[in-house]
Amino acid sequence: MAGATIPILIMQMPSERENLVRDIDGLKDRIQLVWHDVLSKPMTAGERQELRDTLESLISELNNLETKLDQLPGPGVAA
């Protein structure tokens, strides 16, 4: 196969909007998993407090990312 050309795939870098949507979706999944743990696993009061603190932090970050997404120009609304 002398002289054969190998096609080069050029992947477009994700846009800021796509990155934010991906991060938001990931945070929503993590929040859901933490809630599941809080509701389903027997824990000490300290463990529950640690998970509540984690939830507050994740929700705060989710709100920040959704605000950033809402401020971007272009189509779309935070999911």
N, C-alpha and C positions, 0 to 999 in steps of 0.2 A: 504494500500500500504506500509506495513511495509517492510523495507529493500530496498525500491526502491532507486536507485541512481539518483541524479539530475545532468544532464550534465552541465559542466562548460564551458562557452564560453570564450575563451581567444582571445582577440582582439590585434592584433599586433599594436604597436605604429607606427604612421606615420613616414616615413623617413624624413631626412632633406630636401631631394629633393621634396617629397610630400608636406611638409609644405611650402616650397618656392613657388611651383606651385600654391598651394591654395591661398597664400598671393598675388601672382602676379595676379591671376584671380580676386581676390577681389578688388585689386587696379584698375585694368582695368575697372571693373564695376563702381566703385566710380568715376573714371575720366569721364566715359561716362555720368553718371548722372549729374555731375557738368557741363559738356559741354552742356547738354540738358538745364539745368537751365540758363546758360549764354545766350544761343541762343533763348530761348522761353519765358522767363519771363521779364516783364518790371522792370527795376531796376535803382536805382540812380547810379551815377558814383562811389560812394564809395562802394556800394554793388558789382558792377561789379569788382572793383579792389580787393575786398576781395576774390571773387571767383577766379579771375586770380591768386592771391597769393596762394590760396588753390590748384589750378591746378598745379602750379609750384612745390609746395611741394609734391603733390602726384606723379607727373611725376619724380621728383628727387628720391623719395623712390622706385618707380617702376624700374628705371634704376639701383639703388643700388641692389635691389633684383635680377634683371636679371643678373647682373654681378656676384653675389654670385652663382646663379644657374649655370652659364656658367663655373665657376671655380670648381664645384663639379666633382669628378671622376664619371665615369659611363655614361650610355646612356642618350640621351635626349638633347634637345636644348630648350632654353626659347621659350615659345609659344607666 
